Every structure is written in C-alpha cells, then in structure tokens.
Amino acid sequence: MEFCPQCKSMMMPKDGMMVCRKCGHKLPKANSESLVSKTEQLSRIVPVLEQESAGLPTTTARCPECGNNVAYWWLRQLRSADESEVRFFRCTKCSNTWREYD
C-alpha cells in the first residue's frame, strides 16, 4: 500500500502510475508492486430441523397420519400483522407436520 507524500492519502494504481485519490499527485509504479484481491467461499453447516424439534414444547394434539396424541407446536406470523398467527404441529412419532388456523 502506497501513501501520498504530500497529503498522506492512499494512492491507487492507474495507467501504470500510482495516483493519489485526494490531491492527484502521481508517482511511478514500481515493477514489484502488484494489487491482489482474493475471496474465498466458506462452507457452512446447516442444522437439520429434526434436531431442532427436541427444544420445542409439546401438547396434546391428534396426528392425522398416525393417530399419535403428542405433538410439538410453534407459532408463526404468516400474513400481515393484523391477522392471527398460525399454529404448527409436528408429530413426535412420525414427524408429520400440519397447521391450525385460528
């Protein structure tokens, strides 16, 4: 990184010269100087939803698929704020998910 000897602002490469972004002072660019920018994609591990279910509260609700009477539940606001929330259920036995509108 090169700084302007006159105003101490950062200089940028332009047309084989180093040019000050603030005052326009120019210096010849040395052959050894180069600008390299590298970016790298980071991999992320996304948690699986089944592991999340263990932290949800349970209630008595009959599963339409297997007939089990215990289900996890949670609320989500799917529409505008002036409409009621939707209650979701997930069966603790077969993991079937269904919703209940109020």
ROLO-903769 format. One record per residue: residue number from 1; x, y, z of N, C-alpha, C, CB in turn; residue in one letter. Coordinates in pm, 1 decimal, always signed. Glycine has a CB too. Example, Ala and Ser with C-alpha at 12.3 -4.5 7.8 and 13.67 -1.06 7.14 Angstrom:
+-----+----------+----------+----------+----------+----------+----------+----------+----------+----------+----------+----------+----------+------+
:  nr :      nxx :      nyy :      nzz :     caxx :     cayy :     cazz :      cxx :      cyy :      czz :     cbxx :     cbyy :     cbzz : rest :
+-----+----------+----------+----------+----------+----------+----------+----------+----------+----------+----------+----------+----------+------+
:   1 :  +1319.0 :   -569.0 :   +780.0 :  +1230.0 :   -450.0 :   +780.0 :  +1320.0 :   -330.0 :   +780.0 :  +1130.8 :   -447.3 :   +904.6 :    A :
:   2 :  +1285.0 :   -225.0 :   +708.0 :  +1367.0 :   -106.0 :   +714.0 :  +1290.0 :     +3.0 :   +787.0 :  +1408.4 :    -59.8 :   +572.5 :    S :
+-----+----------+----------+----------+----------+----------+----------+----------+----------+----------+----------+----------+----------+------+
***
This chain:
+-----+----------+----------+----------+----------+----------+----------+----------+----------+----------+----------+----------+----------+------+
:  nr :      nxx :      nyy :      nzz :     caxx :     cayy :     cazz :      cxx :      cyy :      czz :     cbxx :     cbyy :     cbzz : rest :
+-----+----------+----------+----------+----------+----------+----------+----------+----------+----------+----------+----------+----------+------+
:   1 :    +84.9 :   -116.3 :     +0.0 :     +0.0 :     +0.0 :     +0.0 :    +90.0 :   +123.2 :     +0.0 :    -96.9 :     -0.5 :   +121.9 :    M :
:   2 :    +54.1 :   +214.5 :    -82.3 :   +134.2 :   +336.4 :   -100.2 :    +52.5 :   +457.2 :    -54.5 :   +178.8 :   +353.1 :   -249.6 :    E :
:   3 :   +119.5 :   +550.7 :    +15.9 :    +52.8 :   +671.8 :    +62.5 :   +118.4 :   +793.8 :     -2.1 :    +58.2 :   +681.8 :   +217.5 :    F :
:   4 :    +38.3 :   +894.1 :    -27.4 :    +83.7 :  +1016.9 :    -92.3 :   +183.0 :  +1091.3 :     -2.4 :    -36.7 :  +1107.7 :   -126.3 :    C :
:   5 :   +297.5 :  +1131.1 :    -56.8 :   +394.4 :  +1205.0 :    +23.8 :   +347.6 :  +1347.5 :    +57.0 :   +527.5 :  +1210.7 :    -49.0 :    P :
:   6 :   +249.1 :  +1399.0 :    -17.1 :   +203.5 :  +1536.0 :     +6.4 :    +88.7 :  +1543.0 :   +106.9 :   +160.3 :  +1599.1 :   -124.4 :    Q :
:   7 :    -17.5 :  +1461.9 :    +86.3 :   -136.0 :  +1474.2 :   +173.0 :   -160.3 :  +1351.1 :   +260.0 :   -258.4 :  +1499.9 :    +88.4 :    C :
:   8 :    -77.9 :  +1248.3 :   +246.0 :    -84.6 :  +1125.1 :   +324.8 :   -209.4 :  +1041.3 :   +298.1 :    -78.6 :  +1158.8 :   +470.4 :    K :
:   9 :   -278.9 :  +1067.2 :   +187.0 :   -394.2 :   +987.9 :   +148.3 :   -347.6 :   +862.8 :    +74.0 :   -490.9 :  +1071.0 :    +60.8 :    S :
:  10 :   -431.5 :   +762.6 :    +65.4 :   -394.4 :   +637.9 :     -1.9 :   -388.7 :   +658.2 :   -153.1 :   -494.1 :   +525.6 :    +33.0 :    M :
:  11 :   -286.7 :   +601.0 :   -214.7 :   -269.9 :   +610.2 :   -359.5 :   -319.7 :   +481.6 :   -424.2 :   -121.5 :   +636.6 :   -396.9 :    M :
:  12 :   -374.4 :   +495.9 :   -544.6 :   -432.0 :   +382.8 :   -617.3 :   -361.7 :   +368.9 :   -753.0 :   -586.1 :   +401.5 :   -636.3 :    M :
:  13 :   -348.6 :   +244.6 :   -803.2 :   -285.9 :   +226.3 :   -934.0 :   -379.0 :   +271.7 :  -1046.2 :   -246.5 :    +79.5 :   -954.3 :    P :
:  14 :   -320.0 :   +342.7 :  -1144.2 :   -397.8 :   +387.7 :  -1259.2 :   -302.5 :   +413.8 :  -1375.0 :   -480.7 :   +515.6 :  -1225.1 :    K :
:  15 :   -321.6 :   +344.4 :  -1485.3 :   -242.1 :   +361.9 :  -1607.7 :    -92.5 :   +349.9 :  -1581.1 :   -272.0 :   +497.3 :  -1670.8 :    D :
:  16 :    -50.1 :   +252.6 :  -1502.0 :    +91.4 :   +229.2 :  -1475.5 :   +152.8 :   +324.8 :  -1376.2 :   +167.0 :   +236.6 :  -1601.5 :    G :
:  17 :    +72.5 :   +411.5 :  -1315.0 :   +119.9 :   +508.7 :  -1215.4 :    +41.5 :   +487.0 :  -1086.6 :   +103.8 :   +656.7 :  -1266.9 :    M :
:  18 :    +97.7 :   +539.6 :   -977.6 :    +24.6 :   +543.0 :   -851.1 :    -28.5 :   +684.6 :   -836.8 :   +115.8 :   +501.3 :   -727.8 :    M :
:  19 :   -161.8 :   +698.7 :   -827.2 :   -226.3 :   +830.5 :   -825.1 :   -297.8 :   +849.2 :   -692.3 :   -326.0 :   +846.2 :   -943.6 :    V :
:  20 :   -278.2 :   +964.8 :   -630.8 :   -343.4 :   +998.1 :   -504.6 :   -491.7 :  +1023.1 :   -529.9 :   -276.9 :  +1122.0 :   -438.5 :    C :
:  21 :   -576.9 :   +963.9 :   -447.3 :   -721.7 :   +981.1 :   -464.6 :   -767.9 :  +1119.1 :   -420.2 :   -797.2 :   +874.1 :   -386.5 :    R :
:  22 :   -688.7 :  +1185.8 :   -335.9 :   -730.8 :  +1314.1 :   -281.9 :   -674.6 :  +1433.0 :   -360.6 :   -688.9 :  +1324.4 :   -137.4 :    K :
:  23 :   -541.3 :  +1437.4 :   -375.3 :   -480.3 :  +1555.6 :   -438.2 :   -435.8 :  +1531.7 :   -581.9 :   -362.0 :  +1600.9 :   -357.0 :    C :
:  24 :   -433.8 :  +1406.5 :   -629.2 :   -397.4 :  +1377.0 :   -766.8 :   -248.3 :  +1363.4 :   -792.0 :   -450.8 :  +1481.7 :   -854.0 :    G :
:  25 :   -165.7 :  +1368.0 :   -687.5 :    -20.3 :  +1352.8 :   -702.2 :     +9.8 :  +1216.1 :   -764.7 :    +52.2 :  +1367.7 :   -563.5 :    H :
:  26 :   +106.6 :  +1212.3 :   -858.2 :   +140.0 :  +1088.8 :   -929.3 :   +282.5 :  +1046.6 :   -899.1 :   +121.2 :  +1106.3 :  -1080.2 :    K :
:  27 :   +300.6 :   +915.4 :   -883.3 :   +431.7 :   +854.4 :   -865.6 :   +441.5 :   +736.4 :   -960.3 :   +455.0 :   +810.2 :   -717.8 :    L :
:  28 :   +561.7 :   +709.6 :  -1013.8 :   +574.1 :   +590.4 :  -1098.4 :   +554.3 :   +464.9 :  -1014.4 :   +712.2 :   +586.8 :  -1169.2 :    P :
:  29 :   +486.9 :   +369.8 :  -1072.5 :   +460.3 :   +243.7 :  -1004.2 :   +582.4 :   +153.9 :  -1016.9 :   +334.1 :   +174.1 :  -1062.2 :    K :
:  30 :   +629.5 :   +100.1 :   -905.4 :   +743.6 :     +8.0 :   -908.5 :   +698.0 :   -125.1 :   -966.6 :   +804.3 :    -11.9 :   -765.9 :    A :
:  31 :   +787.3 :   -192.9 :  -1037.5 :   +753.1 :   -321.6 :  -1100.9 :   +715.9 :   -428.9 :   -999.5 :   +869.4 :   -370.8 :  -1185.4 :    N :
:  32 :   +771.5 :   -421.0 :   -879.2 :   +745.0 :   -524.4 :   -779.7 :   +608.8 :   -508.1 :   -713.0 :   +853.2 :   -523.5 :   -674.6 :    S :
:  33 :   +548.1 :   -391.3 :   -726.0 :   +419.5 :   -368.1 :   -662.2 :   +307.7 :   -428.6 :   -746.5 :   +395.7 :   -217.6 :   -640.8 :    E :
:  34 :   +219.8 :   -496.7 :   -681.4 :   +102.4 :   -550.2 :   -750.4 :    -14.6 :   -549.9 :   -653.7 :   +128.8 :   -693.9 :   -805.3 :    S :
:  35 :   -131.9 :   -545.1 :   -708.1 :   -253.1 :   -545.7 :   -628.9 :   -320.5 :   -680.7 :   -647.3 :   -347.9 :   -429.0 :   -669.1 :    L :
:  36 :   -341.7 :   -751.7 :   -537.7 :   -406.1 :   -882.4 :   -543.0 :   -523.5 :   -882.5 :   -447.1 :   -306.2 :   -996.3 :   -508.6 :    V :
:  37 :   -635.9 :   -926.6 :   -494.7 :   -755.2 :   -937.9 :   -410.7 :   -810.4 :  -1078.6 :   -426.2 :   -863.0 :   -830.4 :   -448.9 :    S :
:  38 :   -822.0 :  -1149.2 :   -316.1 :   -873.0 :  -1285.7 :   -321.1 :   -993.4 :  -1297.9 :   -229.1 :   -763.3 :  -1387.5 :   -281.4 :    K :
:  39 :  -1094.9 :  -1367.5 :   -275.9 :  -1209.8 :  -1400.6 :   -193.0 :  -1228.1 :  -1551.1 :   -196.5 :  -1338.6 :  -1327.0 :   -241.3 :    T :
:  40 :  -1281.2 :  -1603.8 :    -89.4 :  -1296.1 :  -1748.3 :    -79.5 :  -1434.1 :  -1780.7 :    -24.9 :  -1185.8 :  -1809.6 :    +10.0 :    E :
:  41 :  -1500.2 :  -1878.3 :    -85.2 :  -1631.5 :  -1922.9 :    -40.1 :  -1614.4 :  -2011.6 :    +82.3 :  -1706.7 :  -1998.4 :   -152.9 :    Q :
:  42 :  -1681.9 :  -1976.9 :   +190.8 :  -1675.4 :  -2057.0 :   +311.6 :  -1791.9 :  -2154.8 :   +314.6 :  -1676.1 :  -1967.6 :   +436.5 :    L :
:  43 :  -1765.2 :  -2277.3 :   +354.9 :  -1873.5 :  -2374.8 :   +365.1 :  -1940.7 :  -2358.9 :   +500.5 :  -1820.8 :  -2520.2 :   +346.0 :    S :
:  44 :  -2071.5 :  -2377.9 :   +502.0 :  -2148.3 :  -2366.0 :   +625.4 :  -2225.3 :  -2494.2 :   +649.5 :  -2244.1 :  -2245.3 :   +619.7 :    R :
:  45 :  -2236.4 :  -2531.9 :   +773.9 :  -2315.7 :  -2648.2 :   +811.3 :  -2450.6 :  -2596.4 :   +859.6 :  -2243.8 :  -2735.3 :   +921.8 :    I :
:  46 :  -2557.0 :  -2645.5 :   +796.8 :  -2691.9 :  -2603.2 :   +831.9 :  -2753.5 :  -2710.1 :   +921.2 :  -2779.1 :  -2578.9 :   +704.3 :    V :
:  47 :  -2805.3 :  -2671.9 :  +1038.4 :  -2862.6 :  -2772.3 :  +1126.9 :  -2988.2 :  -2835.6 :  +1067.6 :  -2894.6 :  -2710.5 :  +1261.7 :    P :
:  48 :  -3010.2 :  -2961.0 :  +1095.7 :  -3126.1 :  -3033.9 :  +1046.3 :  -3244.9 :  -3002.7 :  +1136.6 :  -3098.4 :  -3187.4 :  +1041.0 :    V :
:  49 :  -3363.1 :  -2985.7 :  +1077.0 :  -3481.6 :  -2944.2 :  +1151.4 :  -3523.4 :  -3045.5 :  +1257.0 :  -3595.7 :  -2920.5 :  +1056.6 :    L :
:  50 :  -3501.3 :  -3176.5 :  +1234.1 :  -3542.3 :  -3277.1 :  +1331.8 :  -3471.2 :  -3257.0 :  +1465.3 :  -3514.4 :  -3417.5 :  +1278.2 :    E :
:  51 :  -3347.2 :  -3212.6 :  +1463.2 :  -3273.9 :  -3188.2 :  +1586.7 :  -3332.2 :  -3068.4 :  +1660.7 :  -3124.9 :  -3165.5 :  +1557.3 :    Q :
:  52 :  -3390.8 :  -2975.0 :  +1588.9 :  -3449.3 :  -2856.2 :  +1648.2 :  -3577.4 :  -2889.5 :  +1724.6 :  -3477.8 :  -2752.6 :  +1540.6 :    E :
:  53 :  -3650.5 :  -2992.5 :  +1682.1 :  -3778.6 :  -3027.4 :  +1742.0 :  -3766.2 :  -3061.4 :  +1889.6 :  -3839.8 :  -3143.3 :  +1668.3 :    S :
:  54 :  -3653.1 :  -3114.0 :  +1932.0 :  -3636.7 :  -3154.6 :  +2071.1 :  -3650.6 :  -3035.9 :  +2166.1 :  -3501.1 :  -3221.5 :  +2090.7 :    A :
:  55 :  -3623.3 :  -2914.3 :  +2123.0 :  -3634.3 :  -2797.1 :  +2208.4 :  -3772.0 :  -2733.1 :  +2206.6 :  -3532.9 :  -2696.5 :  +2168.0 :    G :
:  56 :  -3863.5 :  -2781.5 :  +2125.5 :  -3997.0 :  -2722.8 :  +2115.4 :  -4089.0 :  -2778.5 :  +2223.4 :  -4056.7 :  -2748.8 :  +1976.5 :    L :
:  57 :  -4187.8 :  -2699.2 :  +2266.5 :  -4284.0 :  -2750.5 :  +2364.4 :  -4377.1 :  -2852.8 :  +2300.1 :  -4365.9 :  -2635.1 :  +2425.2 :    P :
:  58 :  -4435.3 :  -2940.0 :  +2382.6 :  -4528.5 :  -3041.4 :  +2332.2 :  -4667.9 :  -3012.9 :  +2386.0 :  -4482.6 :  -3184.6 :  +2372.3 :    T :
:  59 :  -4766.0 :  -3066.8 :  +2317.3 :  -4905.5 :  -3052.4 :  +2357.2 :  -4981.6 :  -3176.3 :  +2314.2 :  -4968.9 :  -2924.5 :  +2295.9 :    T :
:  60 :  -5104.9 :  -3189.3 :  +2360.4 :  -5190.4 :  -3299.5 :  +2319.2 :  -5261.7 :  -3258.7 :  +2190.4 :  -5293.0 :  -3337.2 :  +2431.6 :    T :
:  61 :  -5227.5 :  -3323.4 :  +2082.0 :  -5289.7 :  -3298.6 :  +1951.8 :  -5283.5 :  -3428.7 :  +1872.9 :  -5218.2 :  -3180.9 :  +1874.2 :    A :
:  62 :  -5393.8 :  -3466.0 :  +1810.4 :  -5400.5 :  -3593.3 :  +1738.3 :  -5343.3 :  -3577.8 :  +1597.8 :  -5546.0 :  -3644.4 :  +1731.5 :    R :
:  63 :  -5243.6 :  -3661.3 :  +1566.6 :  -5181.1 :  -3659.4 :  +1434.3 :  -5276.9 :  -3718.8 :  +1331.9 :  -5046.9 :  -3737.5 :  +1435.2 :    C :
:  64 :  -5303.4 :  -3648.6 :  +1220.5 :  -5393.7 :  -3702.1 :  +1117.8 :  -5334.4 :  -3821.5 :  +1042.1 :  -5429.3 :  -3592.6 :  +1019.1 :    P :
:  65 :  -5204.3 :  -3841.5 :  +1048.7 :  -5140.1 :  -3952.1 :   +976.0 :  -5135.5 :  -4080.8 :  +1056.8 :  -4999.6 :  -3913.1 :   +936.2 :    E :
:  66 :  -5080.9 :  -4074.0 :  +1179.4 :  -5058.9 :  -4197.2 :  +1255.6 :  -5146.7 :  -4209.3 :  +1379.3 :  -4915.6 :  -4205.8 :  +1296.5 :    C :
:  67 :  -5219.7 :  -4103.5 :  +1417.3 :  -5309.0 :  -4110.2 :  +1532.3 :  -5240.0 :  -4086.2 :  +1666.3 :  -5375.6 :  -4242.9 :  +1535.0 :    G :
:  68 :  -5111.2 :  -4055.6 :  +1667.4 :  -5038.6 :  -4025.3 :  +1790.7 :  -5100.0 :  -3901.1 :  +1855.6 :  -4886.4 :  -4003.6 :  +1762.2 :    N :
:  69 :  -5100.5 :  -3894.3 :  +1988.9 :  -5166.4 :  -3784.2 :  +2059.8 :  -5070.3 :  -3678.6 :  +2113.9 :  -5246.8 :  -3839.3 :  +2173.0 :    N :
:  70 :  -4941.6 :  -3686.2 :  +2084.6 :  -4845.7 :  -3587.7 :  +2133.3 :  -4775.6 :  -3523.9 :  +2013.1 :  -4742.0 :  -3653.4 :  +2230.5 :    V :
:  71 :  -4766.1 :  -3388.6 :  +2016.4 :  -4703.4 :  -3317.1 :  +1904.5 :  -4627.2 :  -3196.0 :  +1956.4 :  -4809.5 :  -3273.4 :  +1800.3 :    A :
:  72 :  -4518.9 :  -3161.5 :  +1888.2 :  -4450.1 :  -3035.4 :  +1913.0 :  -4534.6 :  -2926.2 :  +1852.1 :  -4304.7 :  -3035.0 :  +1854.3 :    Y :
:  73 :  -4526.0 :  -2803.5 :  +1903.7 :  -4600.9 :  -2692.9 :  +1844.0 :  -4518.6 :  -2564.9 :  +1846.1 :  -4733.9 :  -2671.6 :  +1917.8 :    W :
:  74 :  -4549.8 :  -2474.0 :  +1752.0 :  -4489.5 :  -2341.1 :  +1745.0 :  -4581.9 :  -2249.7 :  +1667.0 :  -4348.5 :  -2346.1 :  +1679.6 :    W :
:  75 :  -4565.7 :  -2119.4 :  +1686.4 :  -4648.7 :  -2019.3 :  +1619.5 :  -4566.0 :  -1941.5 :  +1518.6 :  -4712.0 :  -1923.5 :  +1722.0 :    L :
:  76 :  -4626.5 :  -1904.9 :  +1405.5 :  -4561.7 :  -1821.8 :  +1303.8 :  -4662.3 :  -1720.7 :  +1251.5 :  -4505.1 :  -1908.6 :  +1187.3 :    R :
:  77 :  -4614.9 :  -1599.5 :  +1231.0 :  -4696.5 :  -1494.5 :  +1170.8 :  -4676.8 :  -1502.4 :  +1020.2 :  -4658.6 :  -1351.9 :  +1226.5 :    Q :
:  78 :  -4770.8 :  -1558.6 :   +946.7 :  -4755.1 :  -1579.9 :   +802.7 :  -4814.3 :  -1466.6 :   +719.5 :  -4819.6 :  -1710.7 :   +762.7 :    L :
:  79 :  -4913.2 :  -1400.7 :   +772.0 :  -4978.9 :  -1293.8 :   +697.0 :  -4945.4 :  -1159.1 :   +758.5 :  -5131.6 :  -1314.8 :   +693.5 :    R :
:  80 :  -5026.7 :  -1059.6 :   +731.8 :  -4999.4 :   -926.0 :   +786.5 :  -5017.8 :   -925.2 :   +938.6 :  -5092.0 :   -820.5 :   +720.8 :    S :
:  81 :  -4966.0 :   -824.2 :  +1002.5 :  -4962.8 :   -817.3 :  +1148.3 :  -5101.6 :   -809.9 :  +1211.2 :  -4882.1 :   -698.3 :  +1191.4 :    A :
:  82 :  -5201.9 :   -763.3 :  +1137.4 :  -5335.1 :   -751.9 :  +1196.8 :  -5414.4 :   -882.9 :  +1190.8 :  -5412.9 :   -642.5 :  +1126.8 :    D :
:  83 :  -5358.4 :   -988.3 :  +1132.9 :  -5424.8 :  -1118.7 :  +1129.1 :  -5360.1 :  -1211.6 :  +1230.0 :  -5418.7 :  -1180.2 :   +987.2 :    E :
:  84 :  -5435.5 :  -1312.6 :  +1272.5 :  -5386.7 :  -1402.5 :  +1377.2 :  -5271.7 :  -1491.7 :  +1328.5 :  -5501.1 :  -1489.5 :  +1428.0 :    S :
:  85 :  -5196.4 :  -1542.5 :  +1426.1 :  -5084.2 :  -1632.0 :  +1395.4 :  -5135.6 :  -1769.7 :  +1357.1 :  -4987.9 :  -1642.7 :  +1515.6 :    E :
:  86 :  -5048.8 :  -1847.0 :  +1293.0 :  -5081.0 :  -1984.4 :  +1255.4 :  -5004.1 :  -2076.2 :  +1349.1 :  -5045.8 :  -2013.5 :  +1104.6 :    V :
:  87 :  -5073.6 :  -2175.6 :  +1406.0 :  -5008.9 :  -2270.8 :  +1495.6 :  -4971.0 :  -2395.2 :  +1415.0 :  -5102.1 :  -2307.7 :  +1615.9 :    R :
:  88 :  -4843.1 :  -2431.7 :  +1422.5 :  -4793.1 :  -2550.2 :  +1354.3 :  -4774.0 :  -2662.1 :  +1455.7 :  -4660.4 :  -2519.9 :  +1280.3 :    F :
:  89 :  -4798.1 :  -2785.6 :  +1411.5 :  -4776.9 :  -2904.5 :  +1493.5 :  -4686.4 :  -3000.5 :  +1418.2 :  -4912.0 :  -2972.8 :  +1529.9 :    F :
:  90 :  -4602.7 :  -3073.4 :  +1492.5 :  -4521.4 :  -3181.2 :  +1434.3 :  -4534.0 :  -3301.9 :  +1525.1 :  -4370.5 :  -3138.5 :  +1417.2 :    R :
:  91 :  -4578.0 :  -3412.3 :  +1469.5 :  -4598.2 :  -3535.4 :  +1545.6 :  -4465.0 :  -3583.9 :  +1603.3 :  -4661.8 :  -3644.9 :  +1456.5 :    C :
:  92 :  -4465.3 :  -3624.0 :  +1730.9 :  -4342.8 :  -3673.3 :  +1794.4 :  -4308.1 :  -3813.6 :  +1748.6 :  -4357.0 :  -3671.1 :  +1945.3 :    T :
:  93 :  -4404.2 :  -3882.4 :  +1686.7 :  -4381.3 :  -4021.5 :  +1643.4 :  -4339.2 :  -4030.1 :  +1496.4 :  -4508.0 :  -4104.9 :  +1665.4 :    K :
:  94 :  -4418.6 :  -3971.8 :  +1406.7 :  -4392.1 :  -3987.2 :  +1262.3 :  -4337.6 :  -3860.2 :  +1196.0 :  -4519.4 :  -4029.0 :  +1191.7 :    C :
:  95 :  -4325.1 :  -3750.4 :  +1270.0 :  -4274.2 :  -3620.4 :  +1220.1 :  -4362.6 :  -3554.4 :  +1115.8 :  -4137.6 :  -3639.0 :  +1161.6 :    S :
:  96 :  -4487.7 :  -3596.8 :  +1104.4 :  -4580.6 :  -3530.5 :  +1015.0 :  -4606.3 :  -3389.4 :  +1068.5 :  -4713.7 :  -3611.4 :  +1001.8 :    N :
:  97 :  -4611.4 :  -3289.5 :   +978.1 :  -4634.3 :  -3151.6 :  +1018.1 :  -4765.3 :  -3103.5 :   +958.3 :  -4517.3 :  -3060.7 :   +974.3 :    T :
:  98 :  -4846.4 :  -3037.6 :  +1042.6 :  -4971.3 :  -2979.4 :   +996.4 :  -4993.2 :  -2846.6 :  +1067.9 :  -5090.5 :  -3076.1 :  +1020.7 :    W :
:  99 :  -5090.4 :  -2769.6 :  +1021.4 :  -5115.8 :  -2638.3 :  +1079.6 :  -5259.4 :  -2622.9 :  +1121.6 :  -5079.5 :  -2529.6 :   +982.2 :    R :
: 100 :  -5280.5 :  -2530.5 :  +1214.9 :  -5413.0 :  -2499.2 :  +1264.7 :  -5432.5 :  -2348.9 :  +1256.4 :  -5432.4 :  -2550.7 :  +1410.0 :    E :
: 101 :  -5536.7 :  -2305.9 :  +1186.7 :  -5567.8 :  -2163.9 :  +1175.5 :  -5669.4 :  -2127.7 :  +1283.3 :  -5622.0 :  -2129.0 :  +1033.4 :    Y :
: 102 :  -5651.5 :  -2011.6 :  +1346.9 :  -5748.5 :  -1967.1 :  +1448.3 :  -5857.2 :  -1886.0 :  +1386.4 :  -5680.9 :  -1886.4 :  +1557.0 :    D :
+-----+----------+----------+----------+----------+----------+----------+----------+----------+----------+----------+----------+----------+------+
***
